[in-house]
Amino acid sequence: MFNIIKKSIQHGVVTVDYPKKPIKTDFITGKPEIDITKCNVCGQCIERCPSGAIVKYCRRDGQQSIGINVDECIFCSLCADICPQGAIAMSKEFELAKKSRDELRVTEAGIKAGDERKDCELIGKQLKHNINKYFGRSLNIREVDAGSCNGCDNEANALNGPYNDIERFGISFVASPRHADMLLVTGPTTRNMELALIKTYNATPDPKLVVALGACACSGGIFKDSYATRNGIDSIVPVDVYIPGCPPRPQAIIYGILKAVEKHARL
């Protein structure tokens, strides 16, 4: 016990104050961004993208351009490495969670969502209040692995450590869906996990929230169109918030969870 007290005094508080305050992004690899003034639409990035996330589309002015479906992107940075024009660069943006999958894709909704002002700090301040008001002072999450590689699961596990300490918001992980307010689902939903996901969803009491965690859960990721998967969980159960990434960092997961709580508060 004295060793624990001694260590606590030596190291002090290690928990970050995110989302109330922004975190340093020096070592963060965010989503890729395209500079259309440099891009000549050569198509090399489309051919090399392992998840097929990069597509051609026609802009409003009638010109061909390149766009990225962020829900399918695995953030591998290969497109930035091979672009001969240097038109693609990896950003530091990780707060990518959206309430609609269309907002993550090359659609009108996606283009509009990309121009929205970040509201993380604002809804972060409201998080504790909303959990107290709508979930009886605690938000219980059941994490469901629907066939993932465990990358997203490891990032979700990091939420329980002292650095992120998600329990400071009254959020905790539970062992049974019958005790849960939210399902946090990873993986592209393999055929063998499809029935298990449906049963877990049905066992969760209403009102419930469903969050798709990672590129696989959002769209199928690199397993998209495989004979063994269902291309994301929204083909099985309704989804409230999509958190893209492969895997998304813990702060991106926190952002997605508070977006889901915000959505519930507005219903």
C-alpha positions in Angstrom: 0.0 0.0 0.0 2.8 2.4 0.9 4.5 1.6 -2.4 1.3 2.6 -4.3 1.1 5.9 -2.3 4.8 6.6 -3.0 4.4 5.9 -6.7 1.3 8.1 -6.9 3.2 11.0 -5.2 6.2 10.5 -7.5 4.3 10.5 -10.8 1.4 12.7 -9.9 -1.8 12.8 -12.1 -1.1 11.2 -15.5 -4.7 11.3 -16.8 -5.1 13.6 -19.8 -7.8 16.3 -19.7 -9.3 15.3 -23.1 -11.9 16.2 -24.3 -12.2 19.3 -22.1 -8.8 20.3 -23.5 -7.1 19.3 -26.8 -4.3 16.8 -26.8 -0.9 17.2 -28.5 -1.0 15.8 -32.0 2.7 15.7 -32.7 2.9 11.9 -33.1 -0.6 11.3 -34.4 -1.3 9.9 -37.9 -4.8 11.1 -38.9 -6.8 10.7 -42.0 -5.2 11.4 -45.4 -6.1 14.7 -47.1 -5.9 15.5 -50.8 -4.8 18.8 -52.2 -6.9 19.0 -55.4 -4.7 21.8 -56.8 -1.8 19.4 -57.0 -3.8 16.2 -58.0 -3.8 15.4 -61.7 -6.1 12.4 -61.2 -3.5 9.9 -62.4 -5.2 7.1 -60.4 -2.1 5.5 -58.9 -3.5 5.9 -55.4 -6.7 4.2 -56.4 -4.9 1.2 -57.8 -2.7 0.8 -54.8 -5.2 1.5 -52.0 -5.5 -1.9 -50.1 -9.1 -1.2 -48.9 -10.4 0.5 -52.0 -11.2 3.6 -50.1 -10.0 6.1 -52.8 -12.4 6.8 -55.6 -12.9 9.2 -58.5 -15.9 11.5 -58.5 -17.2 14.5 -60.4 -17.1 17.8 -58.6 -19.9 20.4 -58.9 -17.9 22.3 -61.5 -17.9 19.1 -63.7 -14.2 18.3 -63.2 -12.9 14.8 -62.2 -11.4 14.6 -58.8 -10.1 12.1 -56.2 -11.9 11.5 -52.9 -11.5 9.2 -49.9 -14.2 7.2 -48.2 -13.0 7.6 -44.7 -15.2 4.8 -43.4 -13.1 2.3 -45.5 -9.7 3.9 -45.0 -7.1 2.0 -42.9 -4.8 5.1 -42.6 -1.8 3.1 -43.9 -0.4 6.2 -45.7 0.5 4.2 -48.8 -1.4 6.8 -50.9 0.7 9.6 -49.6 3.9 7.6 -50.2 3.3 6.8 -53.8 1.5 9.9 -55.1 3.9 11.3 -57.8 2.5 14.9 -57.4 2.7 14.9 -53.6 -1.0 15.8 -53.5 -1.9 13.5 -50.6 -0.6 14.0 -47.0 -1.5 12.4 -43.7 -3.2 14.9 -41.4 -3.3 15.0 -37.6 -7.1 14.8 -37.5 -8.5 12.0 -35.4 -11.9 13.3 -34.3 -13.6 11.6 -37.2 -16.7 10.0 -35.6 -20.0 10.7 -37.4 -23.6 9.9 -36.8 -24.2 8.9 -40.4 -21.9 6.7 -42.6 -22.7 9.0 -45.6 -20.8 11.8 -43.7 -17.6 9.7 -44.0 -17.9 9.1 -47.7 -17.5 11.0 -50.9 -21.2 12.2 -50.9 -22.9 15.6 -50.4 -23.3 14.8 -46.7 -19.6 13.9 -46.4 -18.4 17.1 -48.1 -20.7 19.2 -45.9 -19.5 17.3 -42.8 -15.9 18.0 -43.6 -16.6 21.7 -43.4 -18.2 21.6 -40.0 -16.6 23.3 -37.0 -15.2 21.0 -34.4 -17.4 20.8 -31.3 -15.4 18.4 -29.2 -14.7 20.7 -26.3 -18.3 21.9 -26.1 -19.9 18.5 -26.1 -17.0 17.2 -23.9 -18.2 19.7 -21.2 -21.7 18.4 -21.6 -20.7 14.7 -21.4 -20.9 14.2 -17.6 -24.1 16.1 -17.4 -25.8 14.1 -20.1 -24.7 10.8 -18.6 -26.0 11.8 -15.2 -29.3 13.0 -16.8 -30.1 10.2 -19.3 -28.2 7.2 -18.0 -28.7 7.4 -14.2 -25.2 8.8 -13.6 -23.4 5.9 -15.4 -23.1 4.7 -19.0 -22.4 1.0 -19.2 -20.8 -0.4 -22.4 -20.7 -3.9 -23.7 -17.8 -4.4 -26.1 -18.6 -7.0 -28.8 -15.9 -8.5 -31.0 -17.6 -9.5 -34.3 -14.5 -10.9 -35.9 -11.8 -8.3 -35.5 -8.0 -8.6 -35.5 -8.1 -7.3 -31.9 -6.4 -4.0 -32.8 -9.6 -2.0 -32.1 -10.2 -4.1 -29.0 -6.7 -3.2 -27.6 -7.4 0.5 -28.2 -10.7 0.2 -26.3 -9.0 -1.6 -23.5 -6.6 1.4 -23.2 -9.6 3.5 -22.1 -9.6 1.8 -18.7 -5.9 2.7 -18.0 -4.9 5.7 -15.9 -3.8 7.8 -18.9 -7.4 7.9 -20.4 -9.4 6.8 -17.4 -12.8 6.8 -19.0 -14.5 6.0 -15.7 -14.0 9.7 -14.7 -17.0 10.3 -16.9 -19.1 7.6 -15.3 -18.5 5.2 -18.2 -17.7 1.6 -17.5 -17.5 -1.7 -19.4 -19.8 -4.5 -18.3 -19.7 -8.3 -19.0 -23.4 -8.7 -20.0 -25.5 -6.9 -22.6 -28.4 -7.0 -20.2 -26.6 -4.5 -18.1 -25.5 -2.3 -21.0 -26.6 1.0 -22.4 -24.3 0.9 -25.4 -22.8 -1.8 -27.6 -19.3 -1.0 -28.9 -18.8 -3.3 -31.8 -15.5 -4.2 -33.6 -14.9 -6.3 -36.6 -16.6 -6.7 -40.0 -19.1 -9.2 -38.7 -18.0 -12.6 -39.8 -20.7 -15.2 -40.7 -19.9 -17.1 -37.5 -20.5 -14.0 -35.4 -23.6 -12.7 -37.1 -26.1 -14.6 -35.0 -24.1 -13.7 -31.8 -24.3 -10.0 -32.7 -28.0 -10.2 -33.3 -28.6 -12.0 -30.0 -26.4 -9.5 -28.1 -28.3 -6.6 -29.7 -31.7 -8.1 -28.8 -30.5 -8.8 -25.2 -29.6 -5.2 -24.7 -32.4 -3.2 -23.1 -34.0 -0.2 -24.8 -33.1 2.6 -25.3 -29.7 1.5 -26.5 -26.9 2.9 -28.5 -24.7 1.1 -31.0 -21.2 2.3 -32.0 -19.2 0.9 -34.9 -15.6 0.9 -33.9 -12.9 0.8 -36.6 -12.9 0.6 -40.4 -14.0 -3.1 -40.3 -17.1 -2.4 -38.3 -17.9 0.7 -40.3 -17.6 -0.8 -43.8 -15.8 -4.1 -43.8 -12.3 -2.5 -44.1 -9.8 -4.7 -46.0 -12.2 -7.6 -45.6 -14.9 -5.8 -47.6 -16.8 -8.0 -50.1 -15.2 -11.1 -48.6 -17.3 -14.3 -48.7 -16.9 -14.6 -44.9 -18.0 -11.1 -43.8 -21.1 -8.8 -44.0 -19.2 -5.5 -44.9 -19.7 -3.8 -41.6 -22.2 -4.1 -38.8 -24.9 -1.7 -40.2 -26.0 -4.6 -42.4 -27.0 -6.5 -39.3 -28.0 -3.9 -36.6 -28.8 -0.2 -36.7 -25.7 2.0 -35.9 -25.8 5.4 -34.1 -22.2 6.5 -34.5 -19.3 5.4 -36.7 -15.7 5.7 -35.5 -13.3 5.1 -38.5 -9.7 4.2 -38.2 -7.5 1.1 -38.2 -7.4 1.2 -35.3 -8.8 4.5 -34.0 -6.8 5.8 -31.0 -8.4 5.9 -27.6 -9.1 9.6 -27.8 -11.0 9.0 -31.1 -13.1 6.4 -29.3 -13.9 8.8 -26.5 -14.9 11.4 -29.1 -17.2 8.8 -30.7 -18.8 7.8 -27.4 -19.6 11.4 -26.5 -21.0 12.0 -29.9 -23.3 9.0 -29.3 -24.3 10.3 -25.9 -25.0 13.7 -27.5 -27.2 12.1 -30.2 -29.2 10.3 -27.5 -29.6 13.6 -25.5 -31.2 15.2 -28.6 -33.7 12.5 -29.3 
